[in-house]
Amino acid sequence: MQFYRNVQSRTLDNGVRIFIFPQPGTAVEVECFIRTGSIHEGRHLGYGLSHFLEHMLFQGCRDYPGTAAADAIDRIGGSMNAYTSYDHTAYHANLAGRHLPEAVRILSRMIRFPEFPETRFAEEREVILREEEMGRDNPDRLLYQHLNGSIFRNHPLRHPIIGYRELIGKVTRDIMAGYYEERYTPDRCFWVIVGDVEPEHAFDLVEGEMAGWERRNLEEIAIPPEPAQCVARSDGFSFADPLARLAVGVRIPEISHADVAGCDVLAGILGMGDGSRLVRALELDRQLAVTLRSFSYSQGAGGVLAVTAAAAPGKLEQLESALMRELDAIRNGALTRAEVEREKTQQYADHLRELRSIREIAANIGGGVIANGAPDLSDAYLEQLGRLTLDDLNRIAATYLSPERFSIVRQTSGDRKRNTVRKTRPLRAEPG
């Protein structure tokens, strides 16, 4: 499949890249990416600066004080939002194609000319602190964070995107402005526009807003590599909840690696639905788990393949033993050609469904640029998916389900007092 081969691109003299992909319809998706995320925070690692900055760009910029930028998009019938990831931050708007000039102008002002008003800065910090507190009241999120921290010991992926409460509280306007100056630069910025768009017109619009943005701070953050894991790791924490929880995960390669499609298929076979192998065996048949799911995600710096489950506290040890036996069998060749082909078909269908949405198309283009510098990584992924055989899956299972690669996290049911704050704004960050 070569769906994304017709994406048109242009690079401005200052390094800003633009990717345009016309699609039938009357709407347009406009996304501006900055290649900086929580792993790039340097001496302020754990402060959550990337996520904090994402919030602040909605609090006032040149020509759009306060919330006027989002209000302007809303008045013309569009919607606007943003998210922060480990390795990038993205701002996106969806609206009628005829309003493309307004979207480009508003997003450009937000990216290039934020104001960081002091009064809104303090208020937004409280919003983020409440988000962080809500995360600590979510046992599934805590399970994921403990697992990530066990798998990544050197790499900054081990830290939560939102940061840590005691460090978020230390963020000042000067720290925020300094981070913006260091990381929000034209060579780290690219645009993706998909939908009802005439390419030359779109190129001209973005260039008109971005061409005057001068280069600065080309130095990149030195990120330590994650050494190979040669012995199993374990971790645990207590949480006041009627259920206990278990996570078993392994590190997998970066998103452009040839094994990633196979890791995704393996995750689907393990626990992505009622028909998957582990759900049938451990949840539906033996009833050792109340819920069981698997996931696989990867990005430019690597990723995680994991199985997570919740169980009655008295069944946690039995569940872990049974799960290890199942994984051992799969590692030693228990997969069948039928389940491999069935999961390949499911994954392929899921990717094809994404092509109905210009939002998903734009996200796939952006993900390819972030991970591999090109917009058509999804095409290569689908080709890899189509070529997968049972032998490939057996090799991948034998490689990545080796016991010495495992990180195991157990959440026991303790007496920790749970928080009861209400969430005021969705955290758009953590995968898993």
C-alpha positions as CSV (number, residue, x, y, z in Angstrom):
1,M,0.0,0.0,0.0
2,Q,1.3,3.5,-0.9
3,F,-1.4,5.8,0.4
4,Y,0.9,8.5,1.7
5,R,3.2,8.7,-1.3
6,N,1.3,11.7,-2.7
7,V,2.0,13.9,0.4
8,Q,3.5,17.1,-0.9
9,S,6.3,18.8,1.1
10,R,8.3,22.0,1.2
11,T,11.1,23.2,3.5
12,L,11.5,26.9,4.3
13,D,14.9,28.5,4.5
14,N,14.7,28.6,8.3
15,G,14.1,24.9,8.5
16,V,10.3,24.8,9.0
17,R,8.8,21.9,7.1
18,I,5.3,21.8,5.5
19,F,3.4,18.6,4.5
20,I,0.2,19.0,2.5
21,F,-2.2,16.1,1.6
22,P,-5.4,17.0,-0.2
23,Q,-8.4,14.8,0.6
24,P,-12.0,14.9,-0.6
25,G,-14.5,16.7,1.6
26,T,-15.2,20.2,3.0
27,A,-13.1,20.1,6.2
28,V,-9.4,20.6,6.8
29,E,-7.1,19.4,9.6
30,V,-4.3,21.7,10.4
31,E,-1.5,20.5,12.8
32,C,1.7,22.2,13.9
33,F,4.2,19.9,15.5
34,I,7.2,20.9,17.6
35,R,9.8,18.2,18.0
36,T,10.2,18.6,21.7
37,G,8.6,16.6,24.5
38,S,9.3,15.5,28.1
39,I,12.5,13.6,27.2
40,H,14.1,16.9,26.0
41,E,13.8,18.9,29.3
42,G,17.4,18.6,30.2
43,R,18.4,20.0,33.6
44,H,14.6,20.5,34.3
45,L,13.8,16.8,33.6
46,G,10.7,15.9,35.6
47,Y,9.4,19.4,35.8
48,G,6.8,18.7,33.0
49,L,7.8,21.8,31.1
50,S,6.7,20.5,27.7
51,H,3.2,19.7,29.0
52,F,3.0,23.0,31.0
53,L,4.1,25.0,28.0
54,E,1.4,23.3,25.9
55,H,-1.2,24.6,28.4
56,M,0.3,28.1,28.4
57,L,0.1,28.5,24.7
58,F,-3.7,28.6,25.1
59,Q,-3.5,31.4,27.6
60,G,-2.6,34.3,25.3
61,C,-0.4,35.3,22.4
62,R,0.1,38.2,20.0
63,D,-3.3,39.4,18.7
64,Y,-5.2,36.8,20.8
65,P,-5.1,37.7,24.5
66,G,-6.4,35.2,27.0
67,T,-8.4,32.5,25.5
68,A,-9.1,34.5,22.3
69,A,-7.3,32.0,20.0
70,A,-9.5,29.1,20.9
71,D,-12.6,31.3,21.0
72,A,-11.9,32.5,17.4
73,I,-11.7,28.9,16.2
74,D,-14.9,28.1,18.0
75,R,-16.7,31.1,16.5
76,I,-16.1,29.8,12.9
77,G,-17.4,26.4,13.8
78,G,-14.0,24.6,14.3
79,S,-12.3,22.9,17.2
80,M,-8.8,23.2,18.5
81,N,-6.7,21.2,21.0
82,A,-3.2,20.0,21.7
83,Y,-1.3,17.2,23.3
84,T,2.2,16.5,24.7
85,S,4.1,13.3,24.2
86,Y,7.6,12.1,25.2
87,D,9.2,13.4,22.0
88,H,6.9,16.0,20.6
89,T,4.1,18.5,21.2
90,A,1.3,19.1,18.7
91,Y,-1.3,21.8,18.3
92,H,-4.2,21.0,15.9
93,A,-7.4,22.5,14.6
94,N,-10.2,21.1,12.5
95,L,-12.5,23.4,10.6
96,A,-14.1,24.1,7.2
97,G,-11.6,24.3,4.4
98,R,-12.5,27.9,3.6
99,H,-11.2,28.9,7.1
100,L,-7.7,27.6,6.5
101,P,-6.1,31.1,6.6
102,E,-7.6,31.8,10.1
103,A,-6.3,28.4,11.4
104,V,-2.8,29.0,10.1
105,R,-2.7,32.5,11.4
106,I,-3.9,31.6,14.9
107,L,-1.7,28.5,15.3
108,S,1.3,30.6,14.1
109,R,0.7,33.3,16.6
110,M,0.4,30.7,19.4
111,I,3.7,29.0,18.4
112,R,5.7,32.1,17.7
113,F,4.4,34.8,20.0
114,P,3.2,33.3,23.3
115,E,2.7,35.9,26.1
116,F,2.9,33.7,29.3
117,P,0.7,36.1,31.4
118,E,1.7,35.9,35.0
119,T,-1.8,35.6,36.4
120,R,-2.8,32.8,34.0
121,F,0.6,31.1,34.7
122,A,-0.2,30.6,38.4
123,E,-3.7,29.5,37.7
124,E,-2.6,27.0,35.0
125,R,0.0,25.6,37.3
126,E,-2.8,24.7,39.8
127,V,-4.7,23.0,37.0
128,I,-1.7,20.9,36.2
129,L,-1.1,20.0,39.8
130,R,-4.7,18.8,40.0
131,E,-4.1,16.7,36.9
132,E,-1.0,15.2,38.5
133,E,-3.0,14.4,41.6
134,M,-5.7,12.7,39.7
135,G,-3.0,10.5,38.0
136,R,-1.8,9.4,41.4
137,D,-5.4,8.4,42.3
138,N,-5.6,6.1,39.2
139,P,-4.1,2.7,39.9
140,D,-3.9,1.7,36.2
141,R,-1.9,4.9,35.5
142,L,0.4,4.2,38.4
143,L,0.9,0.7,37.2
144,Y,1.9,1.9,33.8
145,Q,4.3,4.5,35.4
146,H,6.0,1.9,37.6
147,L,6.3,-0.4,34.6
148,N,7.9,2.3,32.4
149,G,10.2,3.2,35.2
150,S,11.3,-0.4,35.6
151,I,11.9,-0.9,31.8
152,F,13.8,2.4,31.3
153,R,16.4,3.0,33.9
154,N,18.7,5.4,32.1
155,H,16.5,7.0,29.4
156,P,14.3,9.9,30.3
157,L,11.3,7.9,29.1
158,R,11.3,6.6,32.7
159,H,9.7,9.8,33.9
160,P,6.0,10.7,33.5
161,I,5.3,13.3,30.8
162,I,3.3,15.5,33.3
163,G,6.3,15.6,35.7
164,Y,6.4,15.2,39.5
165,R,4.4,17.3,41.9
166,E,7.3,18.7,43.8
167,L,9.0,19.8,40.6
168,I,5.9,21.2,38.9
169,G,5.5,23.4,41.9
170,K,8.9,24.9,41.3
171,V,8.2,26.0,37.7
172,T,8.5,29.7,37.3
173,R,7.6,32.0,34.4
174,D,11.3,32.5,33.7
175,I,12.0,28.8,33.6
176,M,9.1,28.3,31.2
177,A,10.2,31.2,28.9
178,G,13.8,29.8,28.9
179,Y,12.6,26.4,27.8
180,Y,10.4,28.0,25.1
181,E,13.4,29.9,23.7
182,E,15.6,26.8,23.7
183,R,13.2,24.3,22.2
184,Y,10.5,26.1,20.2
185,T,12.6,26.9,17.1
186,P,11.9,26.8,13.4
187,D,14.1,23.8,12.6
188,R,12.1,21.8,15.2
189,C,8.7,22.8,13.7
190,F,6.7,21.2,11.0
191,W,3.1,21.6,9.7
192,V,0.7,18.9,8.4
193,I,-2.4,20.0,6.5
194,V,-4.9,17.4,5.3
195,G,-8.3,17.7,3.7
196,D,-10.0,20.4,1.6
197,V,-6.9,22.3,0.6
198,E,-5.1,23.5,-2.5
199,P,-1.4,22.8,-1.9
200,E,0.2,25.9,-3.3
201,H,-2.2,28.1,-1.4
202,A,-1.5,26.2,1.8
203,F,2.3,26.4,1.3
204,D,2.0,30.2,0.8
205,L,-0.1,30.7,3.9
206,V,2.3,28.8,6.2
207,E,5.4,30.4,4.6
208,G,3.8,33.9,5.0
209,E,3.5,33.3,8.8
210,M,6.7,31.2,9.4
211,A,9.4,32.6,7.0
212,G,10.4,35.4,9.4
213,W,11.0,33.1,12.3
214,E,14.8,33.1,12.8
215,R,16.9,30.1,13.7
216,R,18.3,29.8,17.3
217,N,19.7,27.2,19.6
218,L,20.5,24.3,17.2
219,E,22.1,22.2,20.0
220,E,20.2,19.1,20.9
221,I,19.8,17.5,24.3
222,A,22.1,14.6,25.0
223,I,19.9,11.7,25.8
224,P,21.6,8.7,27.4
225,P,21.1,5.3,25.7
226,E,19.2,2.6,27.5
227,P,21.5,-0.5,28.0
228,A,20.3,-3.9,27.1
229,Q,18.5,-5.7,29.9
230,C,20.1,-9.0,30.9
231,V,18.1,-10.0,34.0
232,A,14.4,-9.8,35.0
233,R,13.3,-6.8,37.1
234,S,10.5,-6.5,39.6
235,D,8.8,-3.6,41.4
236,G,5.7,-3.2,43.5
237,F,3.5,-0.6,45.2
238,S,0.5,-0.5,47.4
239,F,-2.8,1.2,46.6
240,A,-6.1,1.3,48.4
241,D,-8.3,-0.5,45.9
242,P,-10.4,-3.7,46.1
243,L,-8.3,-5.2,43.3
244,A,-4.7,-6.1,43.0
245,R,-2.8,-5.6,39.6
246,L,0.0,-7.1,37.7
247,A,2.0,-5.8,34.7
248,V,4.6,-7.8,32.8
249,G,6.4,-5.8,30.1
250,V,9.5,-5.8,27.8
251,R,11.3,-3.1,25.9
252,I,10.8,-3.3,22.1
253,P,12.6,-1.3,19.4
254,E,12.0,2.1,18.0
255,I,8.9,2.6,15.8
256,S,10.8,2.4,12.4
257,H,12.3,-1.0,13.3
258,A,11.1,-4.0,11.2
259,D,10.0,-5.9,14.3
260,V,7.4,-3.3,15.5
261,A,4.6,-4.6,13.3
262,G,5.2,-8.1,14.6
263,C,5.2,-6.8,18.2
264,D,1.8,-5.2,17.6
265,V,0.4,-8.4,16.2
266,L,1.8,-10.4,19.1
267,A,0.2,-7.9,21.5
268,G,-3.1,-8.4,19.7
269,I,-2.9,-12.2,20.0
270,L,-2.0,-11.9,23.7
271,G,-4.8,-9.7,25.0
272,M,-6.5,-7.2,22.7
273,G,-10.1,-8.5,22.9
274,D,-12.3,-11.3,24.2
275,G,-11.0,-13.7,21.5
276,S,-7.3,-13.2,22.4
277,R,-5.3,-16.0,23.9
278,L,-4.7,-14.7,27.4
279,V,-8.1,-13.2,27.9
280,R,-9.7,-16.5,27.0
281,A,-7.3,-18.6,29.2
282,L,-6.9,-16.4,32.3
283,E,-10.0,-14.2,32.4
284,L,-12.9,-16.0,30.7
285,D,-12.0,-19.7,31.3
286,R,-10.0,-19.8,34.6
287,Q,-11.3,-16.5,36.0
288,L,-8.0,-15.7,37.5
289,A,-8.2,-12.1,36.2
290,V,-11.1,-9.7,36.5
291,T,-9.7,-7.8,33.4
292,L,-6.7,-8.5,31.2
293,R,-5.3,-6.5,28.4
294,S,-2.1,-6.2,26.4
295,F,-0.6,-3.2,24.5
296,S,2.3,-2.4,22.3
297,Y,3.5,1.1,21.6
298,S,6.7,2.4,20.1
299,Q,8.2,5.7,19.2
300,G,11.5,7.1,18.0
301,A,13.3,6.2,21.3
302,G,11.8,2.7,21.7
303,G,8.7,1.3,23.3
304,V,7.0,-1.3,25.4
305,L,5.1,-4.5,24.9
306,A,3.1,-5.5,28.0
307,V,0.3,-7.5,29.5
308,T,-1.6,-5.9,32.4
309,A,-4.3,-7.5,34.6
310,A,-6.5,-6.8,37.6
311,A,-7.4,-9.6,40.0
312,A,-8.8,-10.3,43.4
313,P,-5.9,-9.9,45.9
314,G,-5.9,-13.6,46.8
315,K,-5.5,-14.6,43.2
316,L,-2.6,-12.4,42.2
317,E,0.1,-15.0,42.8
318,Q,-1.8,-17.7,41.0
319,L,-2.5,-15.3,38.1
320,E,1.2,-14.4,37.7
321,S,2.2,-18.1,37.7
322,A,-0.4,-18.9,35.1
323,L,0.6,-15.9,32.9
324,M,4.2,-16.9,33.0
325,R,3.3,-20.4,31.8
326,E,1.3,-19.0,29.0
327,L,4.1,-16.6,27.9
328,D,6.6,-19.5,28.1
329,A,4.4,-21.6,25.8
330,I,4.1,-18.8,23.3
331,R,7.9,-18.2,23.4
332,N,8.4,-21.8,22.6
333,G,6.2,-22.0,19.5
334,A,2.6,-22.3,20.7
335,L,1.3,-19.7,18.3
336,T,-0.8,-20.9,15.4
337,R,-1.0,-19.7,11.8
338,A,-4.7,-19.1,12.2
339,E,-4.4,-16.7,15.1
340,V,-1.5,-14.9,13.4
341,E,-3.5,-14.4,10.2
342,R,-6.6,-13.4,12.1
343,E,-4.8,-10.7,14.0
344,K,-3.0,-9.4,10.9
345,T,-6.4,-9.0,9.2
346,Q,-7.7,-7.2,12.3
347,Q,-4.7,-4.8,12.5
348,Y,-4.9,-4.1,8.7
349,A,-8.6,-3.3,8.9
350,D,-8.0,-1.0,11.9
351,H,-5.4,1.0,9.9
352,L,-7.7,1.2,6.9
353,R,-10.5,2.6,9.0
354,E,-8.1,5.4,10.1
355,L,-8.0,6.6,6.5
356,R,-11.6,7.7,6.9
357,S,-10.5,10.5,9.3
358,I,-8.4,13.4,8.2
359,R,-7.4,13.8,11.9
360,E,-6.0,10.2,11.9
361,I,-4.3,10.8,8.5
362,A,-2.6,13.9,9.7
363,A,-1.5,12.1,12.9
364,N,0.0,9.3,10.8
365,I,1.9,11.8,8.7
366,G,3.1,13.6,11.7
367,G,4.2,10.4,13.4
368,G,6.2,9.3,10.4
369,V,8.0,12.7,10.3
370,I,8.8,12.5,14.0
371,A,10.1,9.0,13.9
372,N,11.7,8.7,10.5
373,G,11.8,12.2,8.9
374,A,9.3,11.2,6.2
375,P,5.5,11.2,6.0
376,D,5.0,7.7,4.6
377,L,6.1,5.5,7.6
378,S,2.6,4.1,7.8
379,D,2.9,2.7,4.3
380,A,6.1,0.9,5.2
381,Y,4.4,-0.4,8.4
382,L,1.5,-1.9,6.4
383,E,3.9,-3.5,4.0
384,Q,5.8,-5.1,7.0
385,L,2.5,-6.2,8.4
386,G,1.4,-7.9,5.2
387,R,4.7,-9.8,5.0
388,L,4.6,-11.3,8.5
389,T,4.5,-15.0,8.8
390,L,4.1,-17.5,11.6
391,D,7.8,-18.0,11.5
392,D,8.3,-14.3,12.0
393,L,6.0,-14.2,15.0
394,N,7.7,-17.2,16.5
395,R,11.0,-15.5,16.2
396,I,9.7,-12.2,17.7
397,A,8.0,-14.1,20.6
398,A,11.2,-16.0,21.3
399,T,13.3,-12.8,21.2
400,Y,11.1,-10.4,23.2
401,L,9.4,-12.8,25.6
402,S,12.7,-14.0,27.0
403,P,12.4,-14.0,30.8
404,E,15.5,-12.0,31.3
405,R,13.8,-9.1,29.4
406,F,10.8,-9.0,31.7
407,S,9.9,-6.2,34.0
408,I,7.2,-7.2,36.5
409,V,5.2,-4.8,38.6
410,R,2.7,-5.9,41.3
411,Q,0.2,-3.6,42.8
412,T,-1.1,-4.9,46.1
413,S,-4.3,-3.7,47.9
414,G,-3.0,-1.5,50.8
415,D,-4.3,1.2,53.1
416,R,-3.1,4.2,51.2
417,K,-5.7,7.0,51.4
418,R,-7.1,7.7,48.0
419,N,-7.4,11.2,46.6
420,T,-10.9,12.5,45.7
421,V,-10.1,15.7,43.6
422,R,-12.1,16.2,40.4
423,K,-10.3,16.4,37.1
424,T,-10.7,19.8,35.4
425,R,-8.9,19.3,32.2
426,P,-8.0,16.0,30.4
427,L,-4.4,15.0,30.4
428,R,-3.6,14.3,26.8
429,A,-0.2,12.8,27.3
430,E,0.5,9.3,28.6
431,P,0.2,6.2,26.3
432,G,-0.4,2.8,27.8
